Amino acid sequence: MGSIVSKIADEIKLHGSYEAWRAWEDFRESELKRVGALNTPPPPPPPRGRIRAEGEPVARSSDLIHDLKTWPRPFEAVYSGLKTFEIRVNDRDFQDGDILHLREWDPGTEEYSGNSMMCRVTYILSGTHFGIDQRSVIMSIVPVEQTSNP
């Protein structure tokens, strides 16, 4: 109990009087309540979108999953963590939060290898900036799920 009394005494010295300290405490409590109301937990994330096939028209929804062919060398670089970006023509209306389902595609055999991984888009730099083609985007990506090992 003594520590609480000494803390109040210190606060009164700082603010000059009990009334000034009480006014400060009332203000601080009201601000904490106000800010606390703003800091309520966010709503749960929306359900994951469905996979959009290549060439299918865009129907925008949150967390859209884009199924993308990726050649072996860039796929391995993303898988290993060396490559943290993806450059694509923005024919799908890519957005922050979208999921890229990268599927390793062998252009020689024109078949999927079976290796794939999911990455979330964390940032998009669109065309018209820094000489990027107007139809293209550079997306920062982070792995979400690795479904196979190259």
N, C-alpha and C positions, 0 to 999 in steps of 0.2 A: 504493500500500500504506500510505503514511503517513497518509492520510485515514481509513482503516479503523481503524488503531491509535489515532489521536487520538479517533475516535468512541467506541471501546470505553473509552478512558481517561475520556472525559467521562461515559459511562454508569456506569462504576464509581464516579466521584465522586458522581454523582446518587444511586446506590443504596447507597453506603457500603462495599461490598466486592465482590470478584469473584464470590463465592458468591451474594450477593444479586442481582447483575446477571444471573448465569447462571440463577438460579431465575426471575427476571423474564422473561428471554428464552425459557426453556422453556415458561413459562406462556403467553407471547404467541404462540409458535409453535403450541402446542396449540389455543389459541383461534382462531387464523387457520385452522388445518386444520378445526376444528369448524364455524366460520362459513362457510368455503369450501364445505364439504359442503352447507350449507343454501342457498348461493347458486349452486347449479348451474343451468344454463340451464333455463327452464321447458319442459315437453313441448310439442310442436307443437300448434297450435290444432286443435280438432276440425273435421271437415269441415263446410262450410256446410250448413245445413238446406235443406229444400225449401220452395218457396213455398206458403203456405197461402192458399187462396182465401177470399174473403169469405163468412162464414156457415158455413165448415167447422169442425167441432169441433176443440178444441185437443188435440193429441198432443204433449206437452212434449218438446222435445229442445234441445240447445244450439244457439245461433246460429240460432234459428228466424227465417225471413223472413216478414214480414207484408205482404201486398199491400193497400194502403190507397188509397181514393179521397180526393183532396185538391182542394178548390175552388181556382180560379185565384189569388185574392189571397193566401191563406196559402201556396200552392205557390211563388209568386214570392218571397214574403218568406223562405221557407226557402232557396230556390235562391240568392238574393242574399246570404244570410248574416245578414239582419236578424232573422230568427226562428230561435231555437236550441232550441225546445221544441215538443212536440206534446201536446195535451190530447185524450184519448180515453176512451170507456167501456172499462173493462177486461174486455171479453168474450173476450179472447184470451190471458189470463194473460201479459201483457207482462213481460219480464225484462231486467235489465241485459245488454248484449251482443247482444240481438236486433237484427235488421236490419229497418228499415221501408222498404218499397218504395213510395215516394210517387208516385202516378200522378195527373197533373192531370186533373180531371173537370169538365166544363162542365155545371152543373145546368140551364142553359137548353136545351141540345141533348140532354142526357142521354147524352153520349158522351165518351170519353177524347180528349184533345187530341194525344196522342203524346208529350208531355213527361213525363219521369219522372226520379227520382233515388233513390239508396239512402242511408239514414242509419243509423248505429249508435246504439242507446240506451246512454247513459253513466250515467244516474241516473234513478231513478223515485221520485216522491213520490205515495204512494197516498192514496186517500180516507180520511176521518176526520181528516186533518191540515189545519189552517188553513181550515176551512170547505169543503174539497173534498168533493163528493158521494162517498158511500161506494162507488159503482160506478165511479168515474173515477180516472184517473191523469194526472199531468203528467210527461212524459218529457223529459229533456235529451237532445238529439240532436246528432250531428256528421255532416257529409256524408262518405260513403265513395266514392260514384261518382255522377257526373252524366251521365245517358245522353242528354240532349238539352238544347237551349237554348231557353228560353221567349221 
